[in-house]
Every structure is written in structure tokens, then in C-alpha cells.
């Protein structure tokens, strides 16, 4: 009798231990997934940079109109409006915005869409829609002024027209297409890298440096903002080109002076930054 109780007790202990291990494994998987989820995306010229690709905001919730202005700001606007490069007013600095906010929301949005001074149209990303520019501008301005709700009426009208679910179907199709495009791009990139290795070319030889330059570098290196040497201006590059390319790559990756690391686009890989640097100095190299 005592042996039977002892056996039953052991079996119960084993069961509880196994159950706890299972729960622990599930918790670990959730924690790992949370840690490695992407913090942003690179949107290159020619890509579909619609709102379907926009990540959630810092609270883990999408913006009410489906566009995450904070995420767009971090990809496109932060390099200048967090650092004050080229005289850009910094987010949250009321003194730097006092005269500008007197112009009103409509004027400030027009400047963001069409460009003004050293700031190019749409922050240098022509693929952004007016609604996406409006959402990122609202995020930029909300600490210093009252901003209107972006796109609520349009979102409500669209939901009423598509109540049966075509929007969800379209989003699902877009997600599938995006996955296929990523896979195709990965195959092409691997083939390009393999070919480059055979020709003793650098690993980033197959990366479109021009597209990355247009996305991450053009705002300063086209206008000369914050003293940035302009592309193709030999006089502005003369002393810099006396350094070797490895030094220029290091400056582009880690930042120097007013230029933040990777032009403020932390999600770029080192090789993508090198490819953009090659395109930037190509006319004077």
C-alpha cells in the first residue's frame, strides 16, 4: 500500500514538472519573438511603401487611421528633426516652433509635402502618400500644437463601403505579394553576391546604392545641409577624398560631425551604407 502511494506521488510530480516546463517554453518563445521583432523597415525608391508596411507605434497599437506617423517619422524625418540638422526645428522644442506654428496646420503640411528651404519634398521619400506625410507631420508637431485627426472620415467611409471584407482580402493579398517579393529579392541578392565574389567585387556590389542614397542621404547631400558635401561638387570633396574609402565608410556607418550614424536610418546594414557611400562619391572618386 505504501509503495502504491509512493508511485502515485512520483507520477504526479513528473506531470506537474512537465506541465511547468511546457508553460515555461511557451513563455520563452513569446519573449524571444518580442525581442527580435523588427523595429522598422527600409523603404527604397520604387518599392511599394504604403501603410500596409508601417509597423505599430510604441504602444503596440496601430494608429487610428491605419497609418503609424511615428514609424514614418523615425524612418524619414528623425535624422534632421531629432538633431536640428540644416536648421530643422527639433521635435518637442517649443521655442524652435513658435513662429512656425503661427502659420497653421495647413501651411505646415503643405511645406512637408512640397518641401521648403533645405527640406526636400516628402522628406526626400517620393513614395510617401499625402496621408502618410500628414500622419508623420502630426506626430512631429503634436508636442507643440494641437493637430487635427488624420483620415478618420475617409477611413469610416471606406469601412462602410467595404463592410463585407474586400479590404482584408486586399491586405492579405498585398502581404503575400510582399513575402514573394522579399523571397525573390533574397534570391537575386544571393546570386549577385555569388557573382560578385567570383569577380573579386565587394559584397555590396549588387546593392542599389542610388536607391538608398535617395532614401537616406539625399536630404543633406543634395542641399549641403549642415555642411554636408554635395554629390558631384569636387571642391567640397577634395580633402575628404584624400582619405581612403574605408575611412569614408566608417564615417558613414558610425556618424561624424552633424551626420548621425547611417544617416539616421539605424535599420540599414553596413553593406547598404557602403553601397550608398559609393554612389555618393562616384562622380568625384
Secondary structure, 3 states (H helix, E strand, C coil): CHHHHHHHHHHHHHHHHHHHHHHHHHHHHHHHHHHHCCCCCCCCCCCCCCHHHCCCCCCCCCCCCCCCHHHHHHHHHHHHHCCCHHHCCCCCCHHHHHHHHCCCHHHHHHHHHHCECCECHHHHCCCCCHHHHHHHHHHHHCCCCCCCCCCHHHHHHHHHHCCCCHHHHHHHHHHHHHHHHHHHHHHHHHHHHHHHHHCCCCCCCCCCHHHHHHHHCHHHHCCCHHHCCCCCCHHHHCCHHHCCHHHHHHHHHHCECCECHHHHCCCCCHHHHHHHHHHHHHHHC
